[in-house]
């Protein structure tokens, strides 16, 4: 860390084009994250309660359930 350098305005070090490119990348990441977040379905408390109940009873520890979850995960990731 260099002693004596101060952050300017928005907390980004003033280092020209590299700083601008980093700020653009951060802005793109933030806008993409916001768009993805807004497209998610709402959280339903009843489903969350049911999931907690299943975890506490060991439902997700069964090999058949683990396999099904893994298959769905790979499908979501586009890996069949």
C-alpha positions in Angstrom: 0.0 0.0 0.0 1.3 3.4 -1.0 1.2 6.0 1.8 -0.1 9.4 0.9 -2.4 8.5 -2.0 -5.9 9.7 -1.4 -9.1 8.4 -2.9 -11.0 10.8 -5.0 -14.8 11.4 -4.9 -16.4 8.0 -5.3 -13.7 6.1 -3.6 -11.9 5.0 -6.8 -8.2 5.9 -7.0 -7.6 8.4 -9.7 -5.5 6.4 -12.1 -6.8 7.4 -15.5 -8.0 4.9 -18.2 -7.4 1.9 -16.0 -9.6 3.4 -13.3 -12.3 4.3 -15.8 -12.3 0.7 -17.2 -12.5 -0.8 -13.8 -15.5 1.5 -12.9 -17.2 0.5 -16.2 -16.7 -3.2 -15.4 -18.1 -2.6 -11.9 -21.1 -0.7 -13.3 -21.8 -3.5 -15.8 -21.5 -6.1 -13.1 -23.9 -4.2 -10.8 -26.5 -3.6 -13.5 -26.3 -7.3 -14.6 -26.7 -8.4 -11.0 -29.7 -6.1 -10.5 -31.4 -7.4 -13.6 -30.9 -11.0 -12.5 -32.2 -10.3 -9.1 -35.3 -8.6 -10.4 -36.1 -11.7 -12.5 -36.1 -14.1 -9.6 -39.3 -15.3 -8.2 -40.4 -14.1 -4.9 -39.5 -16.0 -1.7 -42.5 -17.9 -0.3 -42.2 -18.3 3.5 -44.2 -21.6 3.3 -41.7 -23.2 0.9 -38.7 -21.9 3.0 -40.3 -23.5 6.1 -40.9 -26.8 4.3 -37.2 -26.8 3.1 -36.0 -26.2 6.7 -38.2 -29.0 7.9 -36.9 -31.4 5.2 -33.3 -30.5 6.1 -33.9 -31.2 9.8 -35.5 -34.6 9.0 -32.6 -35.6 6.8 -34.7 -35.7 3.6 -31.8 -34.2 1.5 -29.3 -36.9 2.8 -31.0 -39.7 0.9 -29.0 -40.9 -2.2 -32.0 -40.6 -4.6 -32.6 -37.0 -3.5 -29.0 -36.1 -3.8 -28.9 -37.6 -7.3 -32.0 -35.7 -8.4 -30.7 -32.4 -7.1 -27.4 -32.9 -8.9 -29.2 -33.7 -12.1 -31.3 -30.6 -11.8 -28.3 -28.5 -11.0 -26.4 -29.7 -14.1 -29.5 -29.2 -16.2 -29.7 -25.6 -15.0 -26.0 -25.1 -15.8 -26.6 -26.4 -19.3 -24.6 -29.6 -18.7 -26.6 -32.6 -19.6 
